[in-house]
Amino acid sequence: QVQLVESGGGLVQPGGSLRLSCEVSGFTVSSAVMTWYRQAPGKERELVAEVNLPGGTDYRDSVKGRFSISRDNAKNTVSLQMNSLKPEDTAVYYCNLGRWNSALGRTIYYWGQGTQVTVSS
């Protein structure tokens, strides 16, 4: 019943900006670890940005200072603001939610279907 839907991807020139949104239903984002991943053609999926339960954030080195992840608890969404985009940022971006399941005794994860970001002149 947990569903994640990404939006906001598109074509942008190098140096431009995009804001991705992850709309979540079936769970409260403030009670979950939210992560953005991306996967470029021929490459492995990689972590881009994460916000944990205490509210701390982490980013891969290549996007530090350019990307920002944030929760909007009122809208139950998570955003990824991407500035100063580079061609190497081109990828399908995925939203991920992790929550503790007490019945199973482990964290379980949910994925969105992804949104395409293309950075090209």
N, C-alpha and C positions, 0 to 999 in steps of 0.2 A: 504493500500500500504506500510505501515511501516512493515518491517520484521526484525526479530532478529534471528540469528543462532549462537548457542553456539558450541564450540569445545574445545578439549584439555583434556577432561576427560580420566580416565583410572584407572588402578590398580597401586598402589604405596605402598611401605613399609613405616611403621611408621618412621618419621624423614625425609622422602623424600620430594620432591617438585614437583609441577605441575603448569603450567600456562594455565589458561582458557582464551579463547578469545570469544568475542561477536561481530559478524559482523553485521552491521546495514545498511539497505538500506531504502530509502524513507524518511529519516530525518537525520539531522546533529547532531551528538552526542554532539558537543560543545554547542548546543542550548537546551539541554535536561538534566534532572536529570537522571543519570544512577545508577542502583542499582543491586547488586547481592543478590539473595536469595538462600536458600537451603531447602530441605525437606528430612529428613531421614525416613525410614520405621516406620510407627506407630507414627510419630511425626508431629507437626504442622510446616508449612512453616515459616521460620525465616529470618530476614534480616541479611546479612553477612557484606556487605560493600556498601557504597554509595558515589558518588561524585556529588556535586551540581553545580549549574550554575556559582557561583563565583569561583569554583574550589576547594572548601573545601571538605574534606573527613570525613567520620565517619565509625566506625567499632563496631561490637558487642564485648563485653569485651573478650570473649573466643578466638577471633582471633587477637586481638590487638598485634602488634609486630611480627606477623607471616604472615599476609596477607596484600597485598597492591593492591588497585584499581587505575587504571590510564586510561585516554583517550589518544588515538592516533588520533588526528584530521586529519592528512594527510591521514590515512587509514580509517577513520570513524569507528573505532573500540574501544571497551573497554576491558581491560584485568583485570584479577585477578591473581596476583602472589601469590601462596600459598607455604609457606615454613614450615619446621618442622611439617609436617602433623601428625595428630593423628587419631586413629581409630574412634573417635567421630566426625571427620570431614566427615566421609562417608555419602554421600547424593547425591541426584540429585540437581545440581546447575542450577539456572535459571537466565537469564539476563532480566532486566526490564528497560523500557524507559518511562519517563513521560514528556509530553510536554503540554504547554498551548494552548488551542484551543479557539481563540477569538470568533468564531462563536457560540460555545456552552457555552462560559463563564466559563469554568472549565478546569482543567487538565485532560488529558486522558492518559491511560497507555497501554503499549504493552508488551507482554511476548514472550520469546523464548520457545522452546520445551524442553530445558534442556539437560544437559550432566552429565553422571554418574561419580562420583568420589568414588573410593573404596580404603580405607587405611587399609591394612592387611598384616601381615607377613606370 
